[in-house]
Amino acid sequence: MRKGYTRAPRPDAPGVPLKNYITPGGLQRLKEEHHFLLARERPAVKEVVTWAASNGDRSENADYQYGKRRLRQIDSRLRFLMKRIEAAVVVDPEAPRTGQAATKVFFGATVRYADAEETERVVSIVGADEVDLNRKHVSWLSPLGQALMKAEEGDRVVLRAPGGTVQLTVLEVSYERIPVEPFREPLGAQSSAKGPASRVEVAGQA
């Protein structure tokens, strides 16, 4: 415990690529979305495009034009998801920790802190693909995540936000399961199969 210690966030070194830290649940959600798009929605949209192309003038065919645009969107999303999955560095918040790894704020920590008005809040530090403000999940790359990083109980840290500078006091640091909202099939999505997307171990495999 370091009462009275105040630390300002240190900016990352320029030119150093950031790793895609992610929790097990977050990685599973990316894989489920990739599987759904690749194995179900893309084949269904492609089928519609093939049918529409057989109906004559493609320049005046709304189904064909929309389908081709949707295929481009799906392919772009698939490439993005694959890059995020391949770059993933999985960190399990529930994994055993010792020493400073158990008492300081690192990726996967759940932190209780207070502001200058003594208003207390609790946030969990997650990956950029897992941000969920309704669940109080904030990215480790966000101003708040960076301000809290490497702090421990009793530390005072400086949060530099768009609205100004705020001093926060870290009250508690813990490591526990961080529930991630599972992937859900978007409303209106075309699908070549019924039922929710299968859980898969490797993206792109049925």
C-alpha positions in Angstrom: 0.0 0.0 0.0 1.4 3.4 -0.9 -0.8 6.1 0.6 -0.4 9.5 -1.0 1.4 8.2 -4.0 0.3 10.0 -7.1 1.1 8.8 -10.6 0.2 10.3 -14.0 -0.3 7.9 -16.9 2.7 7.3 -19.1 2.1 7.4 -22.8 3.0 4.4 -24.8 6.3 4.5 -26.8 5.7 5.6 -30.3 6.0 3.1 -33.1 5.4 0.1 -30.8 2.5 -2.1 -32.0 -0.1 -2.8 -29.4 -1.0 -6.4 -28.6 -4.6 -7.5 -28.7 -5.1 -8.4 -25.1 -8.4 -10.1 -24.6 -10.2 -12.3 -22.1 -11.2 -15.9 -23.0 -14.9 -14.9 -23.2 -14.0 -12.0 -25.6 -12.0 -14.2 -27.9 -14.8 -16.8 -28.0 -17.2 -14.1 -29.0 -15.0 -13.0 -31.9 -14.7 -16.6 -33.1 -18.5 -17.1 -32.9 -19.1 -14.0 -35.0 -16.5 -15.1 -37.5 -18.1 -18.5 -37.8 -21.6 -17.1 -38.2 -20.5 -14.7 -41.0 -18.4 -17.3 -42.8 -20.5 -20.4 -42.4 -24.0 -19.0 -42.4 -24.7 -15.4 -43.4 -22.2 -15.2 -46.3 -23.5 -18.4 -48.0 -27.0 -17.1 -47.6 -26.3 -13.7 -49.1 -24.3 -15.3 -51.9 -27.3 -17.5 -52.7 -29.5 -14.4 -52.9 -27.0 -12.7 -55.2 -26.8 -15.7 -57.5 -30.6 -15.9 -57.7 -30.9 -12.1 -58.3 -28.2 -12.3 -61.1 -30.3 -14.8 -63.0 -33.2 -12.3 -63.2 -31.7 -10.1 -65.9 -30.4 -6.6 -65.9 -28.1 -6.3 -62.9 -27.8 -2.5 -63.0 -31.6 -2.2 -62.2 -31.7 -5.2 -59.8 -32.0 -4.0 -56.2 -31.6 -7.4 -54.7 -28.4 -8.0 -56.7 -26.9 -4.6 -55.9 -27.8 -4.9 -52.2 -26.4 -8.4 -52.0 -23.1 -7.5 -53.6 -22.7 -4.5 -51.2 -23.5 -6.8 -48.3 -21.0 -9.4 -49.4 -18.3 -6.7 -49.4 -19.3 -5.6 -45.9 -19.2 -9.2 -44.7 -15.8 -9.9 -46.3 -14.4 -6.7 -44.7 -15.7 -7.7 -41.3 -14.3 -11.3 -41.7 -10.8 -9.9 -42.5 -11.0 -7.6 -39.5 -12.1 -10.4 -37.2 -9.4 -12.8 -38.4 -6.7 -10.2 -37.8 -8.0 -9.6 -34.2 -8.2 -13.3 -33.6 -4.7 -14.0 -34.9 -3.2 -11.1 -32.9 -5.1 -12.1 -29.7 -3.1 -12.5 -26.4 -5.5 -14.2 -24.1 -5.4 -13.2 -20.4 -7.6 -15.1 -18.0 -8.6 -12.9 -15.0 -9.3 -16.0 -12.9 -5.8 -17.5 -13.4 -3.8 -17.8 -10.1 -1.6 -14.7 -9.4 1.1 -14.0 -6.9 3.0 -11.0 -5.7 2.4 -7.7 -7.5 0.5 -9.5 -10.3 -2.3 -10.1 -7.7 -2.3 -6.6 -6.0 -1.6 -4.2 -8.9 -3.9 -3.2 -11.7 -3.1 -5.1 -14.9 -5.3 -6.3 -17.8 -8.2 -8.3 -16.4 -8.4 -6.5 -13.1 -11.6 -5.4 -11.5 -11.0 -2.0 -9.7 -13.0 -0.1 -7.1 -12.0 3.5 -7.0 -13.3 6.9 -5.8 -13.1 10.4 -7.2 -12.5 13.7 -5.4 -16.1 13.8 -4.3 -15.7 10.3 -2.8 -18.1 8.8 -5.3 -17.2 5.1 -5.7 -17.2 3.2 -9.0 -16.2 -0.3 -10.1 -14.8 -1.1 -13.5 -13.2 -4.1 -15.1 -10.2 -3.7 -17.4 -10.8 -5.5 -20.7 -9.7 -5.6 -24.4 -10.7 -3.1 -27.1 -13.1 -5.7 -28.6 -14.9 -6.2 -25.2 -15.8 -2.7 -24.1 -19.3 -2.7 -22.6 -20.2 0.4 -20.6 -23.4 -1.2 -19.4 -21.4 -3.8 -17.7 -18.7 -1.3 -16.6 -16.1 -3.0 -18.9 -13.5 -0.4 -20.1 -10.6 -0.8 -22.5 -7.1 -1.0 -21.1 -6.3 1.5 -23.8 -8.9 4.1 -22.6 -7.8 7.1 -20.6 -9.4 5.5 -17.5 -7.7 2.1 -18.1 -4.3 3.8 -18.7 -4.7 5.9 -15.6 -5.4 2.9 -13.4 -2.8 0.6 -14.9 -0.1 -0.6 -12.4 -1.8 1.2 -9.5 -2.6 -0.7 -6.3 -4.8 -0.1 -3.3 -4.3 3.3 -1.7 -2.7 4.9 -4.8 -3.9 8.1 -6.2 -3.8 8.4 -10.0 -4.5 11.2 -12.4 -7.1 10.7 -15.1 -6.8 13.1 -18.0 -10.2 13.2 -19.6 -11.7 15.5 -22.3 -13.6 17.3 -19.5 -10.4 18.0 -17.5 -8.0 16.4 -15.0 -9.5 14.2 -12.3 -7.7 12.6 -9.3 -8.8 9.1 -8.4 -8.1 6.9 -5.4 -7.8 3.2 -5.9 -9.7 1.4 -3.1 -9.6 -2.2 -4.1 -8.0 -4.4 -6.8 -9.3 -7.9 -7.5 -9.1 -10.6 -10.2 -12.3 -12.5 -10.9 -14.4 -13.7 -13.8 -15.4 -11.0 -16.2 -18.7 -12.0 -17.9 -18.7 -11.1 -21.6 -22.0 -10.7 -23.5 -22.1 -13.6 -26.0 -22.4 -13.1 -29.7 -26.0 -12.9 -30.9 -27.2 -13.1 -34.4 -28.1 -9.6 -35.6 -31.8 -8.9 -36.2 -32.5 -9.1 -39.9 -29.4 -11.1 -40.7 -29.8 -13.6 -43.5 -28.9 -17.1 -42.5 -28.5 -20.4 -44.4 -29.1 -22.4 -41.2 -31.3 -22.2 -38.2 -30.3 -21.8 -34.6 -27.5 -19.8 -32.9 -24.0 -19.8 -34.2 -22.1 -22.8 -32.9 -19.4 -22.4 -30.4 -16.1 -23.3 -32.1 -12.5 -23.8 -30.9 -11.0 -22.4 -34.1 -12.4 -19.5 -36.1 -13.8 -20.7 -39.5 -14.3 -24.3 -38.4 -17.7 -25.9 -38.1 
